[in-house]
């Protein structure tokens, strides 16, 4: 919880991959 920087980056990276490669996420 103290590390908000890495947490926010992880959340942004997750949706980015899903939007960019939705097929890769389903696999």
Biopython code that builds the backbone (N, CA, C, O; Angstrom):
import numpy as np
from Bio.PDB.StructureBuilder import StructureBuilder

atoms = [
    (1, "UNK", "N", (0.853, -1.203, 0.000)),
    (1, "UNK", "CA", (0.000, 0.000, 0.000)),
    (1, "UNK", "C", (0.888, 1.251, 0.000)),
    (1, "UNK", "O", (0.529, 2.283, -0.567)),
    (2, "UNK", "N", (2.007, 1.139, 0.622)),
    (2, "UNK", "CA", (2.921, 2.307, 0.670)),
    (2, "UNK", "C", (3.458, 2.611, -0.733)),
    (2, "UNK", "O", (3.637, 3.771, -1.101)),
    (3, "UNK", "N", (3.703, 1.584, -1.483)),
    (3, "UNK", "CA", (4.243, 1.800, -2.846)),
    (3, "UNK", "C", (3.089, 2.014, -3.828)),
    (3, "UNK", "O", (2.566, 1.066, -4.412)),
    (4, "UNK", "N", (2.719, 3.240, -3.988)),
    (4, "UNK", "CA", (1.587, 3.540, -4.900)),
    (4, "UNK", "C", (2.115, 3.654, -6.343)),
    (4, "UNK", "O", (1.373, 3.454, -7.305)),
    (5, "UNK", "N", (3.353, 3.964, -6.465)),
    (5, "UNK", "CA", (3.944, 4.151, -7.818)),
    (5, "UNK", "C", (3.937, 2.827, -8.605)),
    (5, "UNK", "O", (3.455, 2.793, -9.737)),
    (6, "UNK", "N", (4.455, 1.758, -8.033)),
    (6, "UNK", "CA", (4.506, 0.463, -8.737)),
    (6, "UNK", "C", (3.106, -0.104, -8.933)),
    (6, "UNK", "O", (2.812, -0.746, -9.942)),
    (7, "UNK", "N", (2.256, 0.145, -7.952)),
    (7, "UNK", "CA", (0.880, -0.390, -8.037)),
    (7, "UNK", "C", (0.136, 0.258, -9.212)),
    (7, "UNK", "O", (-0.506, -0.424, -10.010)),
    (8, "UNK", "N", (0.238, 1.570, -9.296)),
    (8, "UNK", "CA", (-0.471, 2.285, -10.380)),
    (8, "UNK", "C", (0.108, 1.843, -11.738)),
    (8, "UNK", "O", (-0.629, 1.698, -12.713)),
    (9, "UNK", "N", (1.386, 1.638, -11.788)),
    (9, "UNK", "CA", (2.018, 1.250, -13.068)),
    (9, "UNK", "C", (1.510, -0.133, -13.490)),
    (9, "UNK", "O", (1.254, -0.384, -14.668)),
    (10, "UNK", "N", (1.376, -0.994, -12.532)),
    (10, "UNK", "CA", (0.907, -2.363, -12.824)),
    (10, "UNK", "C", (-0.524, -2.334, -13.349)),
    (10, "UNK", "O", (-0.876, -3.050, -14.286)),
    (11, "UNK", "N", (-1.324, -1.504, -12.735)),
    (11, "UNK", "CA", (-2.750, -1.412, -13.141)),
    (11, "UNK", "C", (-2.837, -0.818, -14.558)),
    (11, "UNK", "O", (-3.652, -1.247, -15.374)),
    (12, "UNK", "N", (-1.999, 0.155, -14.825)),
    (12, "UNK", "CA", (-2.051, 0.810, -16.157)),
    (12, "UNK", "C", (-1.496, -0.144, -17.212)),
    (12, "UNK", "O", (-1.947, -0.161, -18.357)),
    (13, "UNK", "N", (-0.531, -0.918, -16.809)),
    (13, "UNK", "CA", (0.101, -1.847, -17.771)),
    (13, "UNK", "C", (-0.869, -2.991, -18.107)),
    (13, "UNK", "O", (-0.880, -3.499, -19.229)),
    (14, "UNK", "N", (-1.663, -3.376, -17.138)),
    (14, "UNK", "CA", (-2.593, -4.499, -17.372)),
    (14, "UNK", "C", (-3.659, -4.148, -18.426)),
    (14, "UNK", "O", (-3.819, -4.883, -19.400)),
    (15, "UNK", "N", (-4.365, -3.072, -18.249)),
    (15, "UNK", "CA", (-5.412, -2.676, -19.207)),
    (15, "UNK", "C", (-4.809, -2.337, -20.569)),
    (15, "UNK", "O", (-5.423, -2.574, -21.609)),
    (16, "UNK", "N", (-3.612, -1.785, -20.546)),
    (16, "UNK", "CA", (-2.943, -1.416, -21.805)),
    (16, "UNK", "C", (-2.727, -2.678, -22.661)),
    (16, "UNK", "O", (-2.947, -2.665, -23.872)),
    (17, "UNK", "N", (-2.307, -3.728, -22.028)),
    (17, "UNK", "CA", (-2.041, -4.983, -22.760)),
    (17, "UNK", "C", (-3.357, -5.575, -23.263)),
    (17, "UNK", "O", (-3.422, -6.133, -24.359)),
    (18, "UNK", "N", (-4.381, -5.446, -22.464)),
    (18, "UNK", "CA", (-5.690, -6.028, -22.830)),
    (18, "UNK", "C", (-6.273, -5.280, -24.030)),
    (18, "UNK", "O", (-6.835, -5.879, -24.947)),
    (19, "UNK", "N", (-6.125, -3.975, -23.995)),
    (19, "UNK", "CA", (-6.673, -3.153, -25.102)),
    (19, "UNK", "C", (-5.806, -3.348, -26.356)),
    (19, "UNK", "O", (-6.321, -3.408, -27.473)),
    (20, "UNK", "N", (-4.509, -3.445, -26.157)),
    (20, "UNK", "CA", (-3.585, -3.590, -27.302)),
    (20, "UNK", "C", (-3.638, -5.038, -27.819)),
    (20, "UNK", "O", (-3.689, -5.267, -29.028)),
    (21, "UNK", "N", (-3.626, -6.000, -26.905)),
    (21, "UNK", "CA", (-3.636, -7.423, -27.302)),
    (21, "UNK", "C", (-4.706, -8.170, -26.513)),
    (21, "UNK", "O", (-4.379, -8.894, -25.573)),
    (22, "UNK", "N", (-5.958, -8.012, -26.872)),
    (22, "UNK", "CA", (-7.052, -8.687, -26.177)),
    (22, "UNK", "C", (-6.995, -10.206, -26.383)),
    (22, "UNK", "O", (-7.402, -10.978, -25.514)),
    (23, "UNK", "N", (-6.499, -10.606, -27.514)),
    (23, "UNK", "CA", (-6.399, -12.045, -27.811)),
    (23, "UNK", "C", (-5.353, -12.696, -26.901)),
    (23, "UNK", "O", (-5.533, -13.820, -26.433)),
    (24, "UNK", "N", (-4.278, -11.982, -26.663)),
    (24, "UNK", "CA", (-3.206, -12.520, -25.822)),
    (24, "UNK", "C", (-3.709, -12.732, -24.397)),
    (24, "UNK", "O", (-3.303, -13.678, -23.723)),
    (25, "UNK", "N", (-4.585, -11.855, -23.947)),
    (25, "UNK", "CA", (-5.095, -11.967, -22.562)),
    (25, "UNK", "C", (-6.035, -13.173, -22.456)),
    (25, "UNK", "O", (-6.024, -13.891, -21.456)),
    (26, "UNK", "N", (-6.830, -13.381, -23.472)),
    (26, "UNK", "CA", (-7.774, -14.515, -23.426)),
    (26, "UNK", "C", (-7.000, -15.831, -23.396)),
    (26, "UNK", "O", (-7.408, -16.786, -22.734)),
    (27, "UNK", "N", (-5.931, -15.871, -24.085)),
    (27, "UNK", "CA", (-5.108, -17.084, -24.145)),
    (27, "UNK", "C", (-4.489, -17.313, -22.776)),
    (27, "UNK", "O", (-3.753, -18.281, -22.586)),
]
sb = StructureBuilder()
sb.init_structure("model")
sb.init_model(0)
sb.init_chain("A")
sb.init_seg("    ")
for serial, (resi, resn, name, xyz) in enumerate(atoms, 1):
    if name == "N":
        sb.init_residue(resn, " ", resi, " ")
    sb.init_atom(name, np.array(xyz, "f"), 0.0, 1.0, " ", f" {name:<3s}", serial, name[0])
structure = sb.get_structure()
